[in-house]
Amino acid sequence: MSTTNKPLPITVFTGFLGSGKTTQILSLLRQVPKDYKVCLLKNEFGDIAVDSQLAKETNVGVQEMVNGCMCCVLVGQMKLALEELREKFNPDRIIVETSGSAFPAPIAWQIREMEGDGFVLDSIITVVDCENFRGYEDTSYTAKLQAQYTDVILLNKHELVNERELDDVIDHINVLNTDTPKVKCDKDGVSPDLVFGLDTPLFKVGYNQSKSLEDNVFDPKHQKNEVDLIQIIQSVNEHKLNREALETFLKTMPKDDIYRIKGFVRLDDGQLYILNHAFGRWTLTLVENEDTLENTKDVQIRVTVMGQDLRMYQEKVKALLNSQEGDIKLTPAHRH
């Protein structure tokens, strides 16, 4: 177990929106010995802390951070969150899961600066979506950096592509990062022995003399550059969607433009579900956590859509409101 004299190791998981970070982390946690306590610090993109609720359904201690990208907007709050997790749970390790828009360097540098407070950066793990990497690699500055600055690359969803397509993805990753190990993973996850205890050499030097981030290393505006958001909120009313109507809507969302759809949906069976949609595939998870149910008792729809060129999807997304009153807000990316 953790002691005050032993540095608390931090493992950082990165990967583009919808790459499967949460799935891989939860699978990893199921393989950790029962007497080894791991806490998860998540950074959500958008207003709705969906993946954190999924983690709570598995009884993992979660400290969530919302409304921004951990590496730039919320970098000052991360230290407080890590200290709170240590004080509350006394873990043996903390896993930090960044938002899909986060470049790991600023997070890693801040953890490095916390070594005097008893925290140590152990490893940076990047999850790559083999089915969609070629698409977002071309448009995302961050996706390329995530593949470049990492200790291990997990090749997720490799079973959804053929051997030639997988070789093509690996070739493109090798252009960005030849030396880093690339490991196939599936829904059962990878062994903790693979990603824990790496004592990464990454980002031990990276600040300039004024302790500010070098502009040629990190674009602080990247979160605003890349992803459009549509947020939909609707209070409980009598006109609820049924599952068939929801799935029909989801099938109309093209994966080339719609990266993620995350949020809470109350269907006509009266039950609240966590909707987790990524690049054309989705899951609906029944909410059973009592705190979540209490905090969302007035919610019928709270969903965030993430992607590109979302202005032309605003009318389609209104279908989630089922012809009833509700709020819908588009926040366009600021691409240059």
PyMOL commands that set and color helices and strands:
alter all, ss='L'
color gray80, all
select helices_A, chain A and resi 21-29+50-56+75-89+104-113+115-117+133-139+141-148+158-160+163-176+192-195+222-226+243-251+290-295+310-321
alter helices_A, ss='H'
color red, helices_A
select strands_A, chain A and resi 8-14+38-43+62-65+93-97+119-129+152-156+182-184+228-235+258-266+272-278+281-286+299-307+327-331
alter strands_A, ss='S'
color yellow, strands_A
deselect
rebuild
show_as cartoon
